[in-house]
Amino acid sequence: EGQAVDLGGIAKGAACDIVREVAENYNIDCGYVSIGGNMVVLEEKPLGRDFYFGVRDPLGTAADSVCALTLYGKTMATTGTYERFFEDDGVIYHHVLNPKTGWPADSDLLSVSVISEDGALADFLSTTLFVLGKDTVLDCLERSDFQIIAISEDGKIYCSSALKDVMIPTEGTDYEFIYGERE
C-alpha cells in the first residue's frame, strides 16, 4: 500500500518498440518517429536515400550536433543533463538521479546515446550508463547487442567501433572521436 512503480526510465524506449510493432502490422517500412530524446527508425530508405540523424552537442544549442548517423531498424535513446535542469546558488540540478543517493547523478559524461533494436533496452542503458560513468561505458563499447556514443566532460566522444561506417562527425567540431578502444 502506498507504493508505485514509475516506468519513466524506459517508457519512451518502450513506446518506440510499440511504434515499430504497429508499423510492421500495417506494412509501413519507411519512416521514423522521435519521442523526446528517443527515436525509432524503420527498415527502409525513403526513395533509396539515407536518413541521417544528428547527435546533439550537449554544450551547444538544440540545433548543434556533434555527428550524424544512419539507424535503419534501430532505436536510439539519449540521456543528458542539458535540457531539464535548474540552477540554484550556482549549483546545477538536473533530472537524472543517482538511485543510490537520490541526488542528481555526478557523472563524468555530458550525454550517452545507446543504439539498439530493443527500444526499452536502449532507454534503460542510456540512463544507466550515464549514471555509472565513463569507465562503465568503456567496458561496454564493444557489446554486440547495442552501440554507444558517449560524450565526456574532457571533450572526447567514445563510440562503438560498429558505428564508424554509419557515422559522420560534424565538420569543425572540437571533440575528439575515439572508436571502440580505451585510452
Disulfide bonds with the S-S distance in Angstrom:
none
